[in-house]
């Protein structure tokens, strides 16, 4: 299998999973092709790929840069190694908050109030911005609790290994 990994760059399981994903995408495309909205869906898909790769991905990298620079600065300042990195404990709640905000943007912004009232029977007076902020706060709080627990476990491990 070493020759395969050298030739392909990954394990055969990766190639198999990639082929399965392409087969699933092809099956979805074939199922949609007789639909009159298939062209619209294809245009939306291409626009989403281009929008993600050319607009959102550089923004992710730009937003992530301060976290990476802070981690490097911490390494230069302290000789003690970082036992638990905080980077992912910041990335995950930010990603969750942005994803919830993106998915529910029409509702949060109030633009879809009439549709929501018709479809769900919910009054448009509900303050969805406050709910989104509450979800964001809960995500950050949960991440901070997990980070604190991980720091505590690392401190206990360091103390017991030092004895």
N, CA and C of each residue as an Amber inpcrd file, in Angstrom:
protein
   489
   0.8010000  -1.2010000   0.0000000   0.0000000   0.0000000   0.0000000
   0.8470000   1.2710000   0.0000000   2.1090000   1.1690000   0.3180000
   2.9650000   2.3560000   0.3200000   3.0640000   2.9550000  -1.0770000
   3.1120000   2.1160000  -2.0910000   3.1800000   2.6260000  -3.4640000
   1.9160000   3.4080000  -3.8160000   0.7670000   2.9310000  -3.3210000
  -0.4930000   3.6190000  -3.6060000  -0.5140000   4.9860000  -2.9350000
  -0.0800000   5.0280000  -1.6790000  -0.0560000   6.2890000  -0.9450000
   0.9230000   7.2660000  -1.5940000   2.0560000   6.7440000  -2.0810000
   3.0210000   7.5980000  -2.7590000   2.4500000   8.1270000  -4.0750000
   1.7210000   7.2730000  -4.7980000   1.1540000   7.6550000  -6.0850000
  -0.0460000   8.5780000  -5.9190000  -0.9690000   8.2100000  -5.0180000
  -2.2220000   8.9490000  -4.8720000  -2.1270000  10.0590000  -3.8210000
  -1.3540000   9.8370000  -2.7820000  -1.2070000  10.8460000  -1.7360000
  -2.0210000  10.5530000  -0.4870000  -2.9560000   9.6370000  -0.5660000
  -3.7980000   9.2470000   0.5680000  -4.0240000   7.7440000   0.5170000
  -4.7810000   7.2570000   1.4970000  -5.0680000   5.8170000   1.5410000
  -6.1560000   5.4640000   0.5280000  -6.2760000   4.1770000   0.1940000
  -7.3390000   3.7640000  -0.7330000  -8.7400000   4.0640000  -0.1930000
  -8.8980000   4.0940000   1.1190000 -10.1940000   4.4120000   1.7180000
 -10.6170000   5.8450000   1.3660000  -9.6690000   6.7420000   1.3100000
  -9.9580000   8.1210000   0.9100000 -10.4720000   8.1590000  -0.5240000
  -9.8160000   7.4300000  -1.4110000 -10.2490000   7.3860000  -2.8080000
 -11.6410000   6.7790000  -2.9250000 -11.9050000   5.7380000  -2.1610000
 -13.2190000   5.1030000  -2.1770000 -14.3030000   6.0650000  -1.6910000
 -14.0110000   6.8070000  -0.6330000 -14.9740000   7.7900000  -0.1210000
 -15.2050000   8.9040000  -1.1290000 -14.1640000   9.3300000  -1.8150000
 -14.2970000  10.3700000  -2.8230000 -15.1510000   9.8930000  -3.9970000
 -14.9490000   8.6620000  -4.4340000 -15.7570000   8.0950000  -5.5150000
 -17.2170000   7.9840000  -5.0860000 -17.4530000   7.5870000  -3.8380000
 -18.8260000   7.4880000  -3.3320000 -19.4920000   8.8570000  -3.2950000
 -18.7600000   9.8970000  -2.9150000 -19.3250000  11.2530000  -2.8970000
 -19.6740000  11.7180000  -4.3020000 -18.8000000  11.4460000  -5.2560000
 -19.0920000  11.8180000  -6.6410000 -20.2790000  11.0270000  -7.1790000
 -20.3960000   9.7620000  -6.8020000 -21.5360000   8.9560000  -7.2420000
 -22.8360000   9.5060000  -6.6580000 -22.8170000   9.9030000  -5.3990000
 -23.9980000  10.4820000  -4.7650000 -24.3810000  11.8060000  -5.4280000
 -23.3900000  12.6440000  -5.7060000 -23.6650000  13.9140000  -6.3840000
 -24.2120000  13.6690000  -7.7890000 -23.6770000  12.6810000  -8.4840000
 -24.1800000  12.3350000  -9.8140000 -25.6100000  11.8270000  -9.7630000
 -25.9090000  11.0000000  -8.7630000 -27.2770000  10.4940000  -8.6160000
 -28.2470000  11.6370000  -8.3250000 -27.8340000  12.5760000  -7.4970000
 -28.6900000  13.7360000  -7.2130000 -28.8940000  14.5740000  -8.4620000
 -27.8520000  14.7310000  -9.2520000 -27.9660000  15.4940000 -10.4920000
 -28.9050000  14.8030000 -11.4770000 -28.8000000  13.4900000 -11.5880000
 -29.6980000  12.7470000 -12.4760000 -31.1430000  12.8090000 -11.9930000
 -31.3360000  12.7990000 -10.6890000 -32.6950000  12.8750000 -10.1560000
 -33.3110000  14.2470000 -10.4030000 -32.4910000  15.2850000 -10.4300000
 -32.9890000  16.6460000 -10.6270000 -33.1000000  17.0470000 -12.0950000
 -32.4170000  16.3200000 -12.9730000 -32.3270000  16.7630000 -14.3670000
 -33.6720000  16.9180000 -15.0720000 -34.6760000  16.0650000 -14.8370000
 -35.9370000  16.3140000 -15.5410000 -36.7320000  17.4860000 -14.9500000
 -36.3420000  17.9530000 -13.7810000 -37.0610000  19.0420000 -13.1260000
 -36.8130000  20.3630000 -13.8490000 -37.8340000  21.2030000 -13.9690000
 -37.6300000  22.5010000 -14.6150000 -36.7350000  23.4340000 -13.7990000
 -36.6150000  23.1970000 -12.5090000 -35.7710000  24.0380000 -11.6630000
 -34.3340000  23.5550000 -11.5920000 -33.9770000  22.5320000 -12.3700000
 -32.6330000  21.9700000 -12.3010000 -31.5760000  22.9840000 -12.7020000
 -31.8640000  23.7900000 -13.7130000 -30.8970000  24.8000000 -14.1550000
 -30.6890000  25.8370000 -13.0550000 -31.7520000  26.2340000 -12.4010000
 -31.6480000  27.1970000 -11.3020000 -30.8210000  26.6230000 -10.1600000
 -31.0520000  25.3500000  -9.8470000 -30.2830000  24.7010000  -8.7810000
 -28.8110000  24.6080000  -9.1670000 -28.5250000  24.2720000 -10.4140000
 -27.1370000  24.1920000 -10.8710000 -26.4630000  25.5610000 -10.8040000
 -27.1670000  26.6050000 -11.2040000 -26.6010000  27.9620000 -11.1300000
 -26.3460000  28.3440000  -9.6790000 -27.3080000  28.0310000  -8.8030000
 -27.1330000  28.3220000  -7.3840000 -25.9280000  27.5790000  -6.8210000
 -25.7700000  26.3120000  -7.2110000 -24.6600000  25.5040000  -6.7150000
 -23.3210000  26.0840000  -7.1690000 -23.2050000  26.4330000  -8.4340000
 -21.9590000  27.0110000  -8.9440000 -21.6790000  28.3500000  -8.2550000
 -22.7070000  29.1660000  -8.0830000 -22.5250000  30.4430000  -7.3900000
 -22.0990000  30.2300000  -5.9400000 -22.6610000  29.2100000  -5.2910000
 -22.2850000  28.9250000  -3.8980000 -20.8310000  28.4720000  -3.8050000
 -20.4020000  27.6390000  -4.7350000 -19.0070000  27.1790000  -4.7260000
 -18.0670000  28.3530000  -4.9690000 -18.3750000  29.1630000  -5.9650000
 -17.5280000  30.3250000  -6.2620000 -17.5540000  31.3130000  -5.0980000
 -18.7300000  31.5650000  -4.5520000 -18.8350000  32.4860000  -3.4270000
 -18.0630000  32.0040000  -2.2160000 -18.1020000  30.7130000  -1.9600000
 -17.3690000  30.1760000  -0.8160000 -15.8730000  30.2420000  -1.0500000
 -15.4310000  29.7360000  -2.2030000 -13.9990000  29.6260000  -2.4340000
 -13.3240000  30.9700000  -2.6760000 -14.0090000  31.8940000  -3.3090000
 -13.3700000  33.1710000  -3.6400000 -13.6640000  34.2830000  -2.6450000
 -14.7470000  34.1520000  -1.8780000 -15.1020000  35.2300000  -0.9450000
 -14.9790000  34.7700000   0.5050000 -15.7030000  33.7190000   0.8630000
 -15.7450000  33.3210000   2.2720000 -14.4470000  32.7080000   2.7720000
 -13.7980000  31.8560000   1.9840000 -12.5780000  31.2160000   2.4690000
 -11.4850000  32.2330000   2.8010000 -11.2290000  33.2370000   1.9390000
 -10.2510000  34.2620000   2.3510000 -10.6710000  35.0130000   3.6150000
 -11.9710000  35.2140000   3.7960000 -12.4320000  35.8660000   5.0220000
 -12.1940000  34.9820000   6.2450000 -12.4090000  33.6510000   6.0940000
 -12.1130000  32.7260000   7.1990000 -10.6460000  32.8380000   7.5800000
  -9.7920000  32.7900000   6.5660000  -8.3490000  32.8330000   6.8250000
  -7.9540000  34.1540000   7.4720000  -8.5390000  35.2310000   7.0130000
  -8.2380000  36.5460000   7.5820000  -8.7180000  36.6400000   9.0320000
  -9.8800000  36.1060000   9.3120000 -10.4110000  36.1380000  10.6750000
  -9.6380000  35.2120000  11.6040000  -9.0900000  34.1410000  11.0590000
  -8.3560000  33.1690000  11.8700000  -6.9250000  33.6340000  12.1510000
  -6.4460000  34.5650000  11.3890000  -5.0630000  35.0220000  11.5200000
  -4.7180000  35.5360000  12.9170000  -5.5520000  36.3430000  13.5750000
  -5.1920000  36.7890000  14.9330000  -5.0280000  35.6400000  15.9230000
  -5.8350000  34.5830000  15.7700000  -5.6870000  33.4330000  16.6740000
  -4.3460000  32.7460000  16.4770000  -3.9530000  32.5730000  15.2310000
  -2.6790000  31.9250000  14.9320000  -1.5210000  32.7900000  15.4090000
  -1.6140000  34.0950000  15.1800000  -0.5450000  34.9920000  15.6280000
  -0.4540000  35.0420000  17.1500000  -1.5810000  34.9980000  17.8320000
  -1.5700000  34.9870000  19.3010000  -0.9190000  33.7160000  19.8290000
  -1.1780000  32.5940000  19.1690000  -0.5630000  31.3400000  19.6040000
   0.9450000  31.3870000  19.4100000   1.3970000  31.9550000  18.2700000
   2.8410000  32.0730000  18.0370000   3.4830000  33.0180000  19.0340000
   2.8070000  34.1240000  19.3590000   3.3430000  35.0830000  20.3280000
   3.4390000  34.4400000  21.7030000   2.4720000  33.6230000  22.0520000
   2.4910000  32.9290000  23.3560000   3.6870000  31.9970000  23.4430000
   3.9960000  31.3470000  22.3320000   5.1500000  30.4350000  22.3240000
   6.4580000  31.1960000  22.4880000   6.5560000  32.4100000  21.9020000
   7.7790000  33.2000000  22.0140000   7.9540000  33.7870000  23.4040000
   6.8530000  34.1490000  24.0590000   6.9210000  34.8000000  25.3670000
   7.2150000  33.7970000  26.4700000   6.5830000  32.6310000  26.4080000
   6.7040000  31.6670000  27.4910000   7.4920000  30.4490000  27.0210000
   8.3530000  29.9710000  27.9020000   9.0960000  28.7510000  27.5770000
   8.2630000  27.5110000  27.8870000   7.2180000  27.7000000  28.6730000
   6.3360000  26.5890000  29.0350000   5.4380000  26.2490000  27.8430000
   5.3760000  24.9950000  27.4380000   4.5640000  24.6490000  26.2700000
   3.0700000  24.7950000  26.5590000   2.3300000  25.1280000  25.5150000
   0.8850000  25.2500000  25.6320000   0.3010000  23.8470000  25.6730000
  -0.3610000  23.5100000  26.7810000  -0.9100000  22.1650000  26.9080000
  -2.2740000  22.0440000  26.2460000  -3.0540000  23.1110000  26.2930000
  -4.3800000  23.1160000  25.6740000  -4.5050000  24.4050000  24.8680000
  -4.5720000  24.2680000  23.5630000  -4.6970000  25.4440000  22.7050000
  -6.1300000  25.9700000  22.7420000  -6.2650000  27.2730000  22.8120000
  -7.5920000  27.8990000  22.8650000  -8.1700000  28.1500000  21.4830000
  -7.3880000  27.9280000  20.4550000  -7.7960000  28.2870000  19.0980000
  -9.1250000  27.6660000  18.7110000  -9.2510000  26.3680000  18.8550000
 -10.4900000  25.7030000  18.4450000 -11.6530000  26.0280000  19.3700000
 -11.3540000  26.4440000  20.5900000 -12.4200000  26.8270000  21.5100000
 -12.9700000  28.2120000  21.1710000 -12.2960000  28.9270000  20.2980000
 -12.8180000  30.1880000  19.7750000 -13.4250000  29.9550000  18.3940000
 -12.7470000  29.1460000  17.5840000 -13.2220000  28.8910000  16.2190000
 -14.6120000  28.2630000  16.1970000 -14.8400000  27.2700000  17.0120000
 -16.0900000  26.5120000  16.9530000 -17.3230000  27.3560000  17.2870000
 -17.3390000  28.1240000  18.3860000 -18.5310000  28.9460000  18.6230000
 -18.7190000  30.0480000  17.5830000 -17.6240000  30.5890000  17.0560000
 -17.7580000  31.5940000  15.9960000 -18.3850000  30.9590000  14.7680000
 -17.8980000  29.7780000  14.3900000 -18.4500000  29.0740000  13.2320000
 -19.9170000  28.7330000  13.4560000 -20.2590000  28.2440000  14.6400000
 -21.6520000  27.9160000  14.9390000 -22.5490000  29.1350000  14.8920000
 -22.0830000  30.2320000  15.4510000 -22.8730000  31.4570000  15.4510000
 -23.0760000  31.9780000  14.0350000 -22.0140000  31.9830000  13.2400000
 -22.1220000  32.4490000  11.8610000 -23.0220000  31.5460000  11.0320000
 -22.9300000  30.2520000  11.2620000 -23.7650000  29.3200000  10.5120000
 -25.2410000  29.4990000  10.8560000 -25.5450000  29.6200000  12.1430000
 -26.9330000  29.8670000  12.5510000 -27.4120000  31.2070000  12.0040000
 -26.5510000  32.2120000  12.0710000 -26.9180000  33.5200000  11.5420000
 -27.1450000  33.5060000  10.0420000 -26.3370000  32.7430000   9.3190000
 -26.4930000  32.6570000   7.8690000 -27.7510000  31.9030000   7.4820000
 -27.9950000  30.7750000   8.1350000 -29.1670000  29.9630000   7.8040000
 -30.4580000  30.6980000   8.1450000 -30.4670000  31.3610000   9.2800000
 -31.6860000  32.0260000   9.7450000 -31.6840000  33.5270000   9.4690000
 -30.8060000  34.0100000   8.5730000 -30.7040000  35.4400000   8.3180000
 -32.0250000  36.0940000   7.9090000 -32.7970000  35.4870000   7.0020000
 -34.0630000  36.1510000   6.6450000 -34.9970000  36.3290000   7.8450000
 -35.0160000  35.3350000   8.7210000 -35.8750000  35.4220000   9.8940000
 -35.3080000  36.4140000  10.9080000 -33.9910000  36.3530000  11.1220000
 -33.3590000  37.2480000  12.0930000 -33.4830000  38.7000000  11.6520000
 -33.3020000  38.9560000  10.3650000 -33.3630000  40.3330000   9.8680000
 -34.7870000  40.8530000   9.7600000 -35.7690000  39.9600000   9.8590000
 -37.1570000  40.3820000   9.7880000 -37.7030000  40.4250000   8.3720000
 -36.8760000  40.0770000   7.3970000 -37.3030000  40.1110000   6.0070000
 -38.3240000  39.0490000   5.6530000 -38.3280000  37.9420000   6.3740000
 -39.2520000  36.8590000   6.0630000 -40.3740000  36.7400000   7.0680000
 -40.7720000  37.8240000   7.7020000 -41.7810000  37.7810000   8.7650000
 -43.1290000  37.2850000   8.2520000 -43.5340000  37.7430000   7.0720000
 -44.8340000  37.3270000   6.5410000 -44.8230000  35.8460000   6.1800000
 -43.7260000  35.3910000   5.5940000 -43.6160000  33.9770000   5.2220000
 -43.6180000  33.1130000   6.4730000 -42.8890000  33.5450000   7.5000000
 -42.8390000  32.7840000   8.7480000 -44.2140000  32.7300000   9.4000000
 -44.9230000  33.8310000   9.3820000 -46.2680000  33.8620000   9.9690000
 -47.2030000  32.9330000   9.1970000 -47.0580000  32.8920000   7.8790000
 -47.9140000  32.0320000   7.0660000 -47.5440000  30.5640000   7.2430000
 -46.2440000  30.2530000   7.1760000 -45.8030000  28.8550000   7.1900000
 -45.8540000  28.2340000   8.5780000 -45.4130000  28.9650000   9.5890000
 -45.2980000  28.3880000  10.9250000 -46.3700000  28.8780000  11.8770000
 -47.0720000  29.9080000  11.5060000 -48.0870000  30.4530000  12.3870000
 -47.5100000  31.2390000  13.5440000 -46.2280000  31.6240000  13.4450000
 -45.5840000  32.3810000  14.5150000 -45.7240000  33.8700000  14.2410000
 -45.9800000  34.6260000  15.2730000 -46.1200000  36.0730000  15.0650000
 -44.7710000  36.7060000  14.7300000 -44.7640000  37.7330000  13.8850000
 -43.4980000  38.3840000  13.5370000 -42.9530000  39.2700000  14.6480000
 -43.6100000  39.3010000  15.7920000 -43.1520000  40.1540000  16.8830000
 -42.0540000  39.5020000  17.7240000 -41.7870000  38.2240000  17.5000000
 -40.7440000  37.5500000  18.2700000 -39.3880000  38.1510000  17.8940000
 -38.5800000  38.4390000  18.8990000 -37.2880000  39.0730000  18.6670000
 -36.2370000  37.9990000  18.3700000 -36.0510000  37.7200000  17.0930000
 -35.1280000  36.6710000  16.6910000 -33.6700000  37.0880000  16.8260000
 -33.3960000  38.3780000  16.7950000 -32.0260000  38.8420000  16.9910000
 -31.5590000  38.4750000  18.4020000 -32.4130000  38.7000000  19.3970000
 -32.0480000  38.3510000  20.7730000 -31.8550000  36.8450000  20.9240000
 -32.6760000  36.0690000  20.2520000 -32.5230000  34.6060000  20.3150000
 -31.2050000  34.1720000  19.6870000 -30.8430000  34.7950000  18.5590000
 -29.5760000  34.4560000  17.9160000 -28.4100000  34.8460000  18.8200000
 -28.4950000  35.9960000  19.4510000 -27.4460000  36.4090000  20.3770000
 -27.3730000  35.4780000  21.5880000 -28.5200000  34.9920000  22.0410000
 -28.5400000  34.0430000  23.1460000 -27.8920000  32.7130000  22.7430000
 -28.1970000  32.2420000  21.5410000 -27.5630000  31.0140000  21.0350000
 -26.0510000  31.2160000  20.9500000 -25.6210000  32.3760000  20.4630000
 -24.1960000  32.6860000  20.3670000 -23.5530000  32.6930000  21.7520000
 -24.2090000  33.3140000  22.7170000 -23.6750000  33.3510000  24.0810000
 -23.5690000  31.9480000  24.6740000 -24.5730000  31.1110000  24.4330000
 -24.5390000  29.7350000  24.9440000 -23.4040000  28.9560000  24.2950000
 -23.1930000  29.1430000  22.9940000 -22.0890000  28.4620000  22.3150000
 -20.7440000  28.8630000  22.9130000 -20.5450000  30.1600000  23.1290000
 -19.2830000  30.6160000  23.7190000 -19.1350000  30.1570000  25.1650000
 -20.2190000  30.1530000  25.9200000 -20.1620000  29.6910000  27.3070000
 -19.8230000  28.2090000  27.3750000 -20.4710000  27.4140000  26.5320000
 -20.1810000  25.9710000  26.5080000 -18.7320000  25.7250000  26.1060000
 -18.2490000  26.4740000  25.1420000 -16.8660000  26.3160000  24.7160000
 -15.8980000  26.7190000  25.8230000 -16.2230000  27.7750000  26.5660000
 -15.3730000  28.2050000  27.6740000 -15.3520000  27.1680000  28.7880000
 -16.5010000  26.5450000  29.0450000 -16.5570000  25.5000000  30.0790000
 -15.7070000  24.2980000  29.6640000 -15.8300000  23.8890000  28.4100000
 -15.0150000  22.7650000  27.9180000 -13.5330000  23.1100000  27.9920000
 -13.1840000  24.3360000  27.6360000 -11.7890000  24.7680000  27.7080000
 -11.2860000  24.7620000  29.1460000 -12.0950000  25.2390000  30.0740000
 -11.6950000  25.2400000  31.4890000 -11.4980000  23.8240000  32.0100000
 -12.3870000  22.9210000  31.6190000 -12.2450000  21.5210000  32.0420000
 -10.9610000  20.9270000  31.4700000 -10.6890000  21.2010000  30.1960000
  -9.4680000  20.6800000  29.5810000  -8.2270000  21.2610000  30.2440000
  -8.2600000  22.5590000  30.5900000  -7.1230000  23.1650000  31.2950000
  -6.9280000  22.5240000  32.6670000  -8.0320000  22.2850000  33.3840000
  -7.9360000  21.6340000  34.6860000  -7.3670000  20.2360000  34.5850000
  -7.8240000  19.4820000  33.6020000  -7.2840000  18.1240000  33.4120000
  -5.7950000  18.1610000  33.0690000  -5.3940000  19.1090000  32.2410000
  -3.9840000  19.2260000  31.8690000  -3.1430000  19.5980000  33.0830000
  -3.6620000  20.4730000  33.9570000  -2.9210000  20.8560000  35.1640000
  -2.7680000  19.6760000  36.1070000  -3.8380000  18.8900000  36.2420000
  -3.7700000  17.7020000  37.1050000  -2.7670000  16.7020000  36.5410000
  -2.8090000  16.5010000  35.2250000  -1.8670000  15.5780000  34.5880000
  -0.4310000  16.0400000  34.7720000  -0.2090000  17.3620000  34.6510000
   1.1390000  17.9160000  34.8060000   1.6310000  17.7310000  36.2420000
   0.7360000  17.9340000  37.2310000   1.1160000  17.7610000  38.6260000
   1.4210000  16.3190000  38.9500000   0.5920000  15.4100000  38.4290000
   0.8160000  13.9880000  38.7530000   2.0190000  13.4240000  38.0310000
   2.3450000  13.9320000  36.8550000   3.5210000  13.4340000  36.1480000
   4.7970000  14.0220000  36.7370000   4.6970000  15.1780000  37.3860000
   5.8570000  15.8210000  38.0030000   6.2350000  15.2150000  39.3410000
   5.3300000  14.4310000  39.9310000   5.6170000  13.8490000  41.2520000
   6.5130000  12.6780000  41.1880000
